[in-house]
Amino acid sequence: MAYAALGLLILGIVFLLTEIFIPGFGVFGIMGLFSVAIAAVITVTTMENGIMIVVSGLVILAAIGYIAIEAAKKFGVYGKLVLKDTLDTDGEEQNVLNGLVGSDGVVKTPLKPHGKVDFGGTVTEAYCDGDFIPAGEKVVAYKVYANNLYVKKAE
Protein backbone atom coordinates (compact mmCIF):
# COMPACT_ATOMS: atom_id res chain seq x y z
CA MET A 1 0.00 0.00 0.00
CA ALA A 2 2.87 2.37 0.79
CA TYR A 3 4.38 1.87 -2.67
CA ALA A 4 1.06 2.71 -4.33
CA ALA A 5 0.81 5.93 -2.33
CA LEU A 6 4.40 6.86 -3.15
CA GLY A 7 3.78 6.16 -6.83
CA LEU A 8 0.63 8.31 -6.83
CA LEU A 9 2.49 11.12 -5.06
CA ILE A 10 5.31 11.09 -7.61
CA LEU A 11 2.81 10.86 -10.47
CA GLY A 12 0.88 13.80 -9.03
CA ILE A 13 4.02 15.91 -8.79
CA VAL A 14 4.93 15.05 -12.39
CA PHE A 15 1.43 16.05 -13.54
CA LEU A 16 1.61 19.34 -11.63
CA LEU A 17 5.02 20.20 -13.10
CA THR A 18 3.70 19.29 -16.55
CA GLU A 19 0.80 21.70 -16.02
CA ILE A 20 3.27 24.49 -15.26
CA PHE A 21 5.31 24.06 -18.44
CA ILE A 22 2.70 22.89 -20.98
CA PRO A 23 -0.16 25.25 -21.77
CA GLY A 24 -3.49 23.53 -21.61
CA PHE A 25 -6.89 23.49 -20.05
CA GLY A 26 -5.80 22.34 -16.58
CA VAL A 27 -6.20 18.61 -17.23
CA PHE A 28 -2.71 17.79 -15.95
CA GLY A 29 -3.18 20.05 -12.94
CA ILE A 30 -6.47 18.40 -11.98
CA MET A 31 -5.00 14.92 -12.45
CA GLY A 32 -2.00 15.93 -10.33
CA LEU A 33 -4.17 17.26 -7.51
CA PHE A 34 -6.29 14.10 -7.53
CA SER A 35 -3.19 11.89 -7.51
CA VAL A 36 -1.67 13.75 -4.58
CA ALA A 37 -4.99 13.75 -2.70
CA ILE A 38 -5.52 10.01 -3.23
CA ALA A 39 -1.95 9.32 -2.09
CA ALA A 40 -2.61 11.32 1.07
CA VAL A 41 -5.88 9.50 1.78
CA ILE A 42 -4.28 6.08 1.27
CA THR A 43 -1.52 6.78 3.79
CA VAL A 44 -3.67 8.35 6.51
CA THR A 45 -3.92 6.21 9.64
CA THR A 46 -4.74 8.95 12.15
CA MET A 47 -5.93 12.56 11.90
CA GLU A 48 -2.54 13.91 13.02
CA ASN A 49 -0.78 11.73 10.45
CA GLY A 50 -3.12 12.99 7.71
CA ILE A 51 -2.55 16.64 8.59
CA MET A 52 1.20 16.09 8.65
CA ILE A 53 1.09 14.42 5.22
CA VAL A 54 -0.99 17.21 3.66
CA VAL A 55 1.18 19.99 5.12
CA SER A 56 4.43 18.28 4.13
CA GLY A 57 3.04 17.67 0.64
CA LEU A 58 2.18 21.35 0.25
CA VAL A 59 5.64 22.38 1.44
CA ILE A 60 7.29 19.96 -0.98
CA LEU A 61 5.12 21.19 -3.87
CA ALA A 62 5.91 24.83 -3.03
CA ALA A 63 9.64 24.05 -2.93
CA ILE A 64 9.49 22.20 -6.25
CA GLY A 65 7.53 25.07 -7.80
CA TYR A 66 10.08 27.61 -6.56
CA ILE A 67 12.97 25.52 -7.89
CA ALA A 68 11.20 25.09 -11.25
CA ILE A 69 10.64 28.86 -11.58
CA GLU A 70 14.25 29.66 -10.68
CA ALA A 71 15.48 27.04 -13.17
CA ALA A 72 13.24 28.55 -15.86
CA LYS A 73 14.75 31.98 -15.16
CA LYS A 74 18.30 30.59 -15.25
CA PHE A 75 17.86 28.74 -18.54
CA GLY A 76 15.97 31.56 -20.28
CA VAL A 77 12.64 29.75 -20.50
CA TYR A 78 10.89 32.07 -18.02
CA GLY A 79 10.50 34.86 -20.60
CA LYS A 80 8.67 32.46 -22.89
CA LEU A 81 6.28 31.40 -20.14
CA VAL A 82 5.55 34.75 -18.46
CA LEU A 83 4.48 37.93 -20.23
CA LYS A 84 6.67 40.82 -19.08
CA ASP A 85 5.57 43.47 -21.59
CA THR A 86 2.89 45.96 -20.67
CA LEU A 87 0.73 48.27 -22.73
CA ASP A 88 1.77 51.81 -21.91
CA THR A 89 0.32 54.44 -24.20
CA ASP A 90 0.81 57.38 -21.80
CA GLY A 91 -2.62 58.68 -22.79
CA GLU A 92 -1.57 59.00 -26.45
CA GLU A 93 -4.57 57.01 -27.69
CA GLN A 94 -6.89 59.00 -25.42
CA ASN A 95 -5.54 62.26 -26.91
CA VAL A 96 -6.10 60.99 -30.46
CA LEU A 97 -9.68 60.01 -29.63
CA ASN A 98 -10.34 63.34 -27.90
CA GLY A 99 -9.02 65.09 -31.01
CA LEU A 100 -11.67 63.36 -33.12
CA VAL A 101 -14.60 64.67 -31.04
CA GLY A 102 -16.65 66.99 -33.28
CA SER A 103 -15.18 65.49 -36.47
CA ASP A 104 -17.29 64.18 -39.32
CA GLY A 105 -16.69 60.65 -40.53
CA VAL A 106 -18.03 57.89 -42.75
CA VAL A 107 -18.99 54.48 -41.39
CA LYS A 108 -16.79 51.75 -42.93
CA THR A 109 -18.36 48.73 -41.22
CA PRO A 110 -21.90 48.70 -39.84
CA LEU A 111 -22.18 50.03 -36.29
CA LYS A 112 -24.30 47.59 -34.35
CA PRO A 113 -23.27 49.19 -31.94
CA HIS A 114 -19.55 48.76 -32.68
CA GLY A 115 -17.66 49.12 -35.94
CA LYS A 116 -15.08 51.15 -37.87
CA VAL A 117 -15.39 54.76 -38.92
CA ASP A 118 -13.16 56.74 -41.31
CA PHE A 119 -12.42 60.30 -40.14
CA GLY A 120 -10.66 61.76 -43.18
CA GLY A 121 -8.12 58.96 -43.54
CA THR A 122 -7.98 57.98 -39.87
CA VAL A 123 -9.91 54.75 -39.44
CA THR A 124 -10.80 53.97 -35.85
CA GLU A 125 -13.23 51.84 -33.91
CA ALA A 126 -16.34 53.60 -32.71
CA TYR A 127 -19.58 52.92 -30.91
CA CYS A 128 -23.08 54.28 -31.39
CA ASP A 129 -25.53 54.73 -28.53
CA GLY A 130 -28.65 54.48 -30.59
CA ASP A 131 -29.85 52.32 -33.42
CA PHE A 132 -27.89 50.40 -36.00
CA ILE A 133 -25.93 52.66 -38.40
CA PRO A 134 -25.20 51.06 -41.81
CA ALA A 135 -21.91 51.37 -43.72
CA GLY A 136 -21.56 54.51 -45.85
CA GLU A 137 -23.58 56.66 -43.46
CA LYS A 138 -22.14 60.04 -42.34
CA VAL A 139 -21.56 60.35 -38.58
CA VAL A 140 -20.19 62.84 -36.05
CA ALA A 141 -17.99 61.93 -33.10
CA TYR A 142 -19.52 63.42 -29.97
CA LYS A 143 -17.80 61.89 -26.93
CA VAL A 144 -15.02 59.69 -25.59
CA TYR A 145 -15.93 57.49 -22.65
CA ALA A 146 -13.85 54.66 -21.14
CA ASN A 147 -11.35 55.00 -24.01
CA ASN A 148 -14.12 54.41 -26.58
CA LEU A 149 -15.20 56.89 -29.24
CA TYR A 150 -18.96 57.40 -29.61
CA VAL A 151 -20.62 58.66 -32.79
CA LYS A 152 -24.12 59.60 -33.92
CA LYS A 153 -25.70 60.15 -37.34
CA ALA A 154 -24.81 63.48 -38.89
CA GLU A 155 -27.73 65.85 -39.29
N, C-alpha and C positions, 0 to 999 in steps of 0.2 A: 504494500500500500504506500509506503514511503517513497518508493521509486516512481510510482505513478504520479504522486504529488510533485515530486521534484521535476519530473518530465513536463508536467503541465505548467509549472512555474517557469521553467526555461522557455517553453514554447510561448507562453504568454509574454515574456520579456522580448522574445524575438519578434512576435507580432506587433508589440508596441513600438519597438525600434523601427520596424518596417513602415508603420504608419507615419512616423516622423519624416522619413526620407522619401517615401513614395506618395505622390499626391493621389488622393482617391476620395471615396465617399465615407470613410471611417470604418470600413469593413474590418480591416486588420486591427484597428484600435478596439473595436467592440469584441472581436475574437480574443484579443489579448487580455482585455479586462475580464471576460468570462473565464479564460484559462487560469488567470491568477486567482480569481475568486473561487473557482472550483478546487484549485490546489489548496487554498486556505481552508475551505470547508472540510476537505478530506483529512487534513492533518489536525484539526481541532479536537482535543480531548477534553479540555476544560475551558471555561470562559476566559480565564487569565491567559491561557496558552493561545487562544484564538486572537485576543487583542494584541498579544506580543507578535504573533505572526503577521497580522495586518499592518501594524505599525512598522515592523522591520521591513516588510515588503514595500511599503510606501517610501521608506528611507532609501532602500536599495534602488527603487525605480527613479527617485529624484537624483540620486548620485549618478546613475547610468545616463539619465537625460542631460545632466550638467556636463558629464564627460563627453557625450556625443555632440553637444553644442560647441564645446571648446575645440573638439577635434575638427568639426566642420569649419570653424573659424581658422584654425591652423592650416588646413589643407585647401582653403579657398572655396569651399563648397557653400559656406554660409551665405555669401552674397547671391548665390543662385536660388537659395531657399527662402530668404527673407528680403522683402522689398525695403530698400533704404531710401529711395527717392521720394520726394514729396512734391506736390503741386504747389508752387508759390508764384502767384501772379502779381503780388504786391498791388492789387486793386486795378491793374492794367485793363483787364477785361471789363470790370465795372465801369471804368472811365469811358471805354469804347461804347458800351451800351448806353451810358448816360448821354454821350454825344449824339446818339441816334434819336433821342427823344425829340419829337416834333418833326422828324424827317418823314418824307413820303417814300413809300416803297411799293414793290409789286410782289405779290405772293407767287413763289416758285412751286411749292408743293402745298396741297390743300391744308388749311389750318383746321384741325378737328380735335382738339383745340390747339395742337402743336404742329409746327411745320417750318419751312424755310421761306425767308423773305429777302428780296434783293433791294438794298437801299443804294441805288446808284453805283453798282459794282461791288458793294460789300454785302455778301450773302451771310445771313445769320439766322439762328433759330429764334422763333418767336412764338408767342402764345396769344390767343384771343379769348376774351372773357365771355363773349356772347356766342352767337350761332356759328355754324360752319361757314368758313370763307373759302371759296374755290380758288384754284390756281388762276393767275392772270388778273385777279382783282387788285385794285389800288387800295393801299392801307396807309395809316399814319401811326407811328410809334407814339404812345402817350405816357408810358410809365415803365420803370424798372423796379421789380420787386423780387427779392430773394435771388438776385443774379439772373433773373429772367426778364426778357423784353416782351412787353405786351403791346399789341396793336389793335386797331379798330378800323372798320371800313372808312375810307375817305369820303367826305361829303362834298 
